[in-house]
């Protein structure tokens, strides 16, 4: 079987047709492997029509992992800062309450 390139519009039409008429008959009619169909469907669900423009290359995946790690680190830093600010606020409230009691 010759490898065939499908355009974005053809892929969208096949996905729509498969949802209406069933996956099996649609894939047979167009001569598409189920793995290809489900890959297209996943890309469409995750990224919309733009998912057909971009291929996930190893460089993209590597960059995504780097950004996810950076995001986790930033969330931890933010959580630590918020905790630190809360503790400082609590200490100031206690100190203020103690000074107020001493004055009375």
N, CA and C atoms as a LAMMPS dump frame, in Angstrom:
ITEM: TIMESTEP
0
ITEM: NUMBER OF ATOMS
312
ITEM: BOX BOUNDS ff ff ff
-5.0000000000000000e+02 5.0000000000000000e+02
-5.0000000000000000e+02 5.0000000000000000e+02
-5.0000000000000000e+02 5.0000000000000000e+02
ITEM: ATOMS id mol type element x y z
1 1 1 N 0.842 -1.168 0
2 1 2 C 0 0 0
3 1 3 C 0.895 1.242 0
4 2 1 N 0.594 2.162 -0.897
5 2 2 C 1.34 3.42 -0.979
6 2 3 C 0.985 4.292 0.221
7 3 1 N 2.005 4.953 0.734
8 3 2 C 1.759 5.883 1.832
9 3 3 C 1.122 7.138 1.256
10 4 1 N 0.027 7.552 1.859
11 4 2 C -0.704 8.705 1.363
12 4 3 C -0.69 9.8 2.41
13 5 1 N -0.502 11.02 1.966
14 5 2 C -0.56 12.175 2.859
15 5 3 C -1.97 12.744 2.822
16 6 1 N -2.537 12.95 3.993
17 6 2 C -3.862 13.537 4.09
18 6 3 C -3.73 14.999 4.487
19 7 1 N -4.536 15.839 3.889
20 7 2 C -4.542 17.25 4.268
21 7 3 C -5.287 17.418 5.579
22 8 1 N -5.141 18.586 6.149
23 8 2 C -5.825 18.888 7.404
24 8 3 C -7.331 18.737 7.241
25 9 1 N -7.861 19.235 6.132
26 9 2 C -9.299 19.162 5.889
27 9 3 C -9.771 17.718 5.763
28 10 1 N -8.972 16.892 5.08
29 10 2 C -9.334 15.476 4.93
30 10 3 C -9.339 14.769 6.291
31 11 1 N -8.347 15.074 7.109
32 11 2 C -8.288 14.454 8.434
33 11 3 C -9.511 14.849 9.262
34 12 1 N -9.858 16.133 9.222
35 12 2 C -11.026 16.596 9.973
36 12 3 C -12.299 15.923 9.47
37 13 1 N -12.412 15.793 8.155
38 13 2 C -13.592 15.149 7.576
39 13 3 C -13.676 13.677 7.988
40 14 1 N -12.541 12.998 8.01
41 14 2 C -12.517 11.587 8.385
42 14 3 C -12.903 11.429 9.86
43 15 1 N -12.393 12.317 10.723
44 15 2 C -12.736 12.261 12.14
45 15 3 C -14.227 12.479 12.331
46 16 1 N -14.773 13.461 11.623
47 16 2 C -16.208 13.746 11.729
48 16 3 C -17.027 12.565 11.21
49 17 1 N -16.614 12.037 10.078
50 17 2 C -17.339 10.908 9.478
51 17 3 C -17.3 9.683 10.387
52 18 1 N -16.146 9.437 11.011
53 18 2 C -16.016 8.276 11.891
54 18 3 C -16.901 8.422 13.121
55 19 1 N -17.041 9.647 13.609
56 19 2 C -17.903 9.829 14.777
57 19 3 C -19.374 9.647 14.422
58 20 1 N -19.733 9.925 13.188
59 20 2 C -21.124 9.795 12.768
60 20 3 C -21.467 8.373 12.305
61 21 1 N -20.563 7.749 11.533
62 21 2 C -20.881 6.475 10.898
63 21 3 C -20.145 5.284 11.487
64 22 1 N -19.291 5.524 12.46
65 22 2 C -18.536 4.427 13.054
66 22 3 C -17.108 4.412 12.545
67 23 1 N -16.219 4.018 13.42
68 23 2 C -14.788 4.065 13.104
69 23 3 C -14.401 2.989 12.09
70 24 1 N -14.817 1.754 12.326
71 24 2 C -14.413 0.639 11.456
72 24 3 C -14.719 0.851 9.982
73 25 1 N -15.99 1.093 9.637
74 25 2 C -16.326 1.273 8.226
75 25 3 C -15.628 2.484 7.586
76 26 1 N -15.493 3.55 8.343
77 26 2 C -14.853 4.755 7.803
78 26 3 C -13.387 4.496 7.496
79 27 1 N -12.7 3.824 8.414
80 27 2 C -11.281 3.553 8.194
81 27 3 C -11.082 2.606 7.017
82 28 1 N -11.959 1.625 6.881
83 28 2 C -11.874 0.709 5.736
84 28 3 C -12.084 1.451 4.426
85 29 1 N -13.061 2.324 4.406
86 29 2 C -13.39 3.073 3.192
87 29 3 C -12.209 3.937 2.734
88 30 1 N -11.509 4.532 3.706
89 30 2 C -10.408 5.433 3.36
90 30 3 C -9.045 4.745 3.368
91 31 1 N -9.001 3.516 3.829
92 31 2 C -7.738 2.783 3.847
93 31 3 C -6.759 3.325 4.873
94 32 1 N -7.246 3.595 6.065
95 32 2 C -6.425 4.172 7.12
96 32 3 C -6.297 3.157 8.248
97 33 1 N -5.119 3.094 8.838
98 33 2 C -4.91 2.237 9.993
99 33 3 C -5.542 2.882 11.226
100 34 1 N -6.073 2.06 12.13
101 34 2 C -6.681 2.622 13.345
102 34 3 C -5.71 3.473 14.164
103 35 1 N -4.435 3.087 14.204
104 35 2 C -3.456 3.861 14.976
105 35 3 C -3.343 5.286 14.435
106 36 1 N -3.375 5.414 13.123
107 36 2 C -3.305 6.743 12.516
108 36 3 C -4.537 7.556 12.876
109 37 1 N -5.696 6.932 12.783
110 37 2 C -6.94 7.638 13.098
111 37 3 C -6.945 8.123 14.538
112 38 1 N -6.596 7.243 15.474
113 38 2 C -6.639 7.623 16.877
114 38 3 C -5.565 8.665 17.209
115 39 1 N -4.454 8.624 16.495
116 39 2 C -3.435 9.655 16.666
117 39 3 C -3.964 11.01 16.218
118 40 1 N -4.633 11.042 15.064
119 40 2 C -5.23 12.288 14.573
120 40 3 C -6.288 12.8 15.561
121 41 1 N -7.101 11.879 16.042
122 41 2 C -8.186 12.259 16.947
123 41 3 C -7.631 12.85 18.241
124 42 1 N -6.581 12.218 18.78
125 42 2 C -5.962 12.712 20.005
126 42 3 C -5.376 14.107 19.792
127 43 1 N -4.676 14.308 18.672
128 43 2 C -4.107 15.624 18.373
129 43 3 C -5.203 16.671 18.236
130 44 1 N -6.294 16.29 17.596
131 44 2 C -7.408 17.222 17.406
132 44 3 C -8.043 17.579 18.742
133 45 1 N -8.2 16.591 19.622
134 45 2 C -8.807 16.854 20.922
135 45 3 C -7.904 17.696 21.807
136 46 1 N -6.589 17.478 21.718
137 46 2 C -5.664 18.212 22.574
138 46 3 C -5.387 19.63 22.077
139 47 1 N -5.166 19.781 20.763
140 47 2 C -4.717 21.066 20.241
141 47 3 C -5.644 21.671 19.198
142 48 1 N -6.74 21.019 18.91
143 48 2 C -7.636 21.548 17.892
144 48 3 C -7.03 21.384 16.506
145 49 1 N -7.436 22.25 15.588
146 49 2 C -6.938 22.145 14.212
147 49 3 C -5.439 22.404 14.127
148 50 1 N -4.901 23.195 15.058
149 50 2 C -3.462 23.469 15.044
150 50 3 C -2.644 22.211 15.296
151 51 1 N -3.263 21.208 15.903
152 51 2 C -2.558 19.957 16.167
153 51 3 C -2.094 19.27 14.898
154 52 1 N -2.771 19.559 13.786
155 52 2 C -2.366 18.953 12.52
156 52 3 C -1.223 19.722 11.858
157 53 1 N -0.97 20.935 12.298
158 53 2 C 0.135 21.712 11.737
159 53 3 C 1.455 21.344 12.385
160 54 1 N 1.404 21.02 13.673
161 54 2 C 2.619 20.775 14.425
162 54 3 C 2.828 19.295 14.64
163 55 1 N 4.056 18.863 14.406
164 55 2 C 4.414 17.501 14.756
165 55 3 C 5.188 17.551 16.06
166 56 1 N 4.944 16.615 16.924
167 56 2 C 5.679 16.582 18.177
168 56 3 C 7.037 15.95 17.916
169 57 1 N 8.021 16.793 17.815
170 57 2 C 9.38 16.302 17.595
171 57 3 C 10.036 16.052 18.948
172 58 1 N 11.118 15.318 18.971
173 58 2 C 11.827 15.097 20.241
174 58 3 C 12.254 16.409 20.911
175 59 1 N 12.581 17.419 20.098
176 59 2 C 12.963 18.714 20.667
177 59 3 C 11.784 19.361 21.385
178 60 1 N 10.587 19.242 20.789
179 60 2 C 9.39 19.791 21.44
180 60 3 C 9.133 19.086 22.766
181 61 1 N 9.228 17.762 22.756
182 61 2 C 8.977 16.999 23.974
183 61 3 C 10.003 17.339 25.054
184 62 1 N 11.257 17.491 24.651
185 62 2 C 12.307 17.843 25.607
186 62 3 C 12.028 19.21 26.216
187 63 1 N 11.647 20.164 25.381
188 63 2 C 11.348 21.522 25.863
189 63 3 C 10.132 21.511 26.803
190 64 1 N 9.129 20.716 26.473
191 64 2 C 7.943 20.614 27.32
192 64 3 C 8.327 20.058 28.689
193 65 1 N 9.155 19.029 28.71
194 65 2 C 9.587 18.46 29.996
195 65 3 C 10.371 19.478 30.811
196 66 1 N 11.252 20.243 30.152
197 66 2 C 12.017 21.278 30.852
198 66 3 C 11.077 22.313 31.461
199 67 1 N 10.095 22.747 30.684
200 67 2 C 9.151 23.744 31.182
201 67 3 C 8.309 23.205 32.333
202 68 1 N 7.934 21.932 32.26
203 68 2 C 7.169 21.33 33.355
204 68 3 C 7.987 21.279 34.635
205 69 1 N 9.28 20.925 34.527
206 69 2 C 10.155 20.903 35.701
207 69 3 C 10.299 22.309 36.28
208 70 1 N 10.491 23.284 35.402
209 70 2 C 10.617 24.666 35.849
210 70 3 C 9.328 25.124 36.545
211 71 1 N 8.201 24.736 35.998
212 71 2 C 6.909 25.09 36.58
213 71 3 C 6.759 24.504 37.986
214 72 1 N 7.166 23.252 38.169
215 72 2 C 7.1 22.617 39.488
216 72 3 C 7.99 23.376 40.471
217 73 1 N 9.208 23.732 40.047
218 73 2 C 10.121 24.467 40.923
219 73 3 C 9.546 25.824 41.306
220 74 1 N 8.961 26.521 40.346
221 74 2 C 8.381 27.827 40.633
222 74 3 C 7.193 27.712 41.587
223 75 1 N 6.389 26.676 41.424
224 75 2 C 5.265 26.467 42.338
225 75 3 C 5.764 26.209 43.762
226 76 1 N 6.845 25.436 43.889
227 76 2 C 7.406 25.176 45.211
228 76 3 C 7.926 26.461 45.842
229 77 1 N 8.642 27.278 45.051
230 77 2 C 9.149 28.546 45.564
231 77 3 C 8.01 29.45 46.021
232 78 1 N 6.966 29.516 45.225
233 78 2 C 5.817 30.346 45.579
234 78 3 C 5.157 29.843 46.861
235 79 1 N 5.007 28.54 46.992
236 79 2 C 4.399 27.969 48.194
237 79 3 C 5.255 28.284 49.424
238 80 1 N 6.574 28.17 49.288
239 80 2 C 7.464 28.474 50.401
240 80 3 C 7.359 29.943 50.8
241 81 1 N 7.328 30.845 49.815
242 81 2 C 7.205 32.284 50.088
243 81 3 C 5.88 32.592 50.784
244 82 1 N 4.801 31.991 50.296
245 82 2 C 3.499 32.228 50.914
246 82 3 C 3.479 31.726 52.35
247 83 1 N 4.079 30.578 52.601
248 83 2 C 4.142 30.039 53.955
249 83 3 C 4.977 30.959 54.848
250 84 1 N 6.091 31.41 54.316
251 84 2 C 6.958 32.32 55.076
252 84 3 C 6.216 33.616 55.422
253 85 1 N 5.506 34.184 54.469
254 85 2 C 4.751 35.412 54.718
255 85 3 C 3.639 35.181 55.737
256 86 1 N 2.999 34.036 55.671
257 86 2 C 1.932 33.721 56.623
258 86 3 C 2.506 33.611 58.026
259 87 1 N 3.638 32.926 58.158
260 87 2 C 4.261 32.782 59.479
261 87 3 C 4.694 34.137 60.028
262 88 1 N 5.263 34.991 59.17
263 88 2 C 5.652 36.332 59.618
264 88 3 C 4.432 37.111 60.076
265 89 1 N 3.351 37.015 59.338
266 89 2 C 2.121 37.704 59.712
267 89 3 C 1.59 37.217 61.045
268 90 1 N 1.617 35.904 61.25
269 90 2 C 1.153 35.338 62.517
270 90 3 C 2.025 35.811 63.68
271 91 1 N 3.339 35.846 63.468
272 91 2 C 4.242 36.311 64.521
273 91 3 C 3.997 37.775 64.851
274 92 1 N 3.769 38.586 63.821
275 92 2 C 3.503 40.006 64.063
276 92 3 C 2.192 40.189 64.823
277 93 1 N 1.186 39.399 64.507
278 93 2 C -0.082 39.489 65.221
279 93 3 C 0.109 39.129 66.694
280 94 1 N 0.891 38.069 66.954
281 94 2 C 1.142 37.659 68.335
282 94 3 C 1.922 38.741 69.074
283 95 1 N 2.934 39.289 68.41
284 95 2 C 3.746 40.336 69.02
285 95 3 C 2.881 41.549 69.323
286 96 1 N 2.04 41.926 68.408
287 96 2 C 1.153 43.072 68.588
288 96 3 C 0.196 42.824 69.745
289 97 1 N -0.332 41.626 69.851
290 97 2 C -1.254 41.281 70.938
291 97 3 C -0.545 41.328 72.287
292 98 1 N 0.706 40.844 72.343
293 98 2 C 1.468 40.859 73.59
294 98 3 C 1.767 42.298 74.024
295 99 1 N 2.148 43.147 73.077
296 99 2 C 2.445 44.544 73.395
297 99 3 C 1.185 45.255 73.862
298 100 1 N 0.057 44.941 73.28
299 100 2 C -1.203 45.559 73.664
300 100 3 C -1.563 45.165 75.091
301 101 1 N -1.342 43.9 75.457
302 101 2 C -1.626 43.422 76.815
303 101 3 C -0.71 44.101 77.832
304 102 1 N 0.551 44.314 77.479
305 102 2 C 1.512 44.951 78.377
306 102 3 C 1.091 46.39 78.655
307 103 1 N 0.578 47.078 77.681
308 103 2 C 0.168 48.471 77.848
309 103 3 C -1.018 48.593 78.811
310 104 1 N -1.874 47.578 78.789
311 104 2 C -3.054 47.637 79.65
312 104 3 C -2.669 47.263 81.024
